Amino acid sequence: MPAATDVRPDVFDPNCGSRRLLQLIADKWAALVVYALASGPLRNGQLRRLLGGVSQKMLTQTLRGLEEHGLVARTVYPVVPPHVEYALTELGESLRPVLTALCTWSEEHALALT
């Protein structure tokens, strides 16, 4: 029997955590949120305006999922009215080059779809 250290992540294995992470970041809104936060922390309203077309419910669900998986950090400032900011964690920052490349590629090839 192989030792636990011999087990390698496999995105083709439906029970592997790498598959769940891939599903999370492959989501349109999650990818766009991470890409938006690559430029620095943003508030909920700023994200919603920047993303264009996302509902408040979907944005909230997306942010919660990203936070739950350690890609986004939520900071609440003790002021009235409440001030909440979202920022990438170190793990989320590691996605920056990947999503930047993907978004840049999408923009460069957008006309190919028309």
C-alpha positions in Angstrom: 0.0 0.0 0.0 1.5 3.4 -1.0 2.3 5.9 1.8 0.1 9.0 2.0 3.0 11.1 0.7 3.0 8.9 -2.5 -0.6 9.9 -3.4 -0.6 12.7 -6.0 -3.5 15.0 -6.8 -5.4 14.0 -9.9 -8.0 16.3 -11.4 -9.5 13.3 -13.2 -10.4 11.7 -9.9 -13.9 13.0 -8.9 -13.0 12.6 -5.2 -9.8 14.6 -5.3 -9.6 18.1 -3.8 -7.9 19.3 -7.0 -11.1 18.5 -8.9 -13.1 20.6 -6.4 -10.7 23.5 -6.7 -10.8 23.3 -10.5 -14.6 23.4 -10.4 -14.5 26.4 -8.1 -12.2 28.5 -10.2 -13.7 27.4 -13.5 -16.9 29.1 -12.5 -17.4 32.3 -14.5 -18.1 34.5 -11.5 -15.4 33.0 -9.3 -12.8 33.6 -12.0 -13.9 37.1 -12.6 -13.9 37.9 -8.8 -10.4 36.6 -8.4 -9.3 38.5 -11.5 -10.9 41.7 -10.2 -9.3 41.3 -6.8 -5.9 40.9 -8.4 -5.6 44.7 -8.5 -6.3 45.0 -4.8 -9.0 44.8 -2.1 -12.5 45.8 -3.1 -15.8 46.3 -1.4 -18.9 44.3 -2.4 -20.5 47.2 -4.3 -17.3 47.9 -6.2 -17.1 44.2 -7.2 -20.7 44.2 -8.3 -20.3 47.2 -10.5 -17.0 46.0 -11.9 -18.3 42.5 -12.8 -21.5 43.8 -14.5 -24.4 41.5 -14.7 -23.8 39.5 -11.5 -26.7 39.4 -9.1 -26.1 40.3 -5.4 -27.1 36.7 -4.5 -24.6 35.2 -6.9 -21.8 37.5 -5.9 -22.4 36.7 -2.2 -22.4 32.9 -2.9 -19.3 33.3 -5.0 -17.4 35.3 -2.4 -18.5 32.9 0.4 -17.2 29.9 -1.7 -13.9 31.6 -2.4 -13.5 32.6 1.2 -14.4 29.0 2.4 -11.7 27.6 0.1 -9.1 30.1 1.3 -8.7 32.1 -1.9 -10.3 35.3 -0.6 -10.2 37.0 2.8 -13.1 39.1 4.1 -12.2 41.9 6.4 -14.9 43.7 8.4 -14.1 47.1 9.7 -15.9 48.2 13.0 -17.4 51.4 11.7 -21.0 52.6 11.1 -22.1 51.8 8.5 -20.3 48.5 8.3 -17.3 48.5 5.9 -16.3 45.1 4.4 -13.5 44.5 2.0 -12.5 41.4 0.1 -8.9 40.7 -0.9 -7.0 37.7 -2.3 -5.1 35.5 0.1 -1.7 34.2 -0.7 -3.3 31.2 -2.3 -5.6 33.5 -4.3 -2.6 35.6 -5.3 -1.0 32.4 -6.8 -4.0 32.3 -9.3 -3.2 35.9 -10.5 -0.9 34.9 -13.4 -3.2 32.0 -14.5 -6.4 34.1 -14.6 -4.6 37.1 -16.0 -3.4 35.0 -18.9 -6.9 33.5 -19.4 -8.7 36.8 -19.3 -6.2 38.4 -21.6 -6.5 35.5 -24.1 -10.3 35.8 -23.9 -10.2 39.5 -24.7 -7.7 39.0 -27.6 -9.9 36.3 -29.2 -13.3 37.6 -28.4 -14.0 38.5 -32.1 -13.4 34.8 -33.0 -16.8 34.0 -31.5 -18.7 36.4 -33.7 
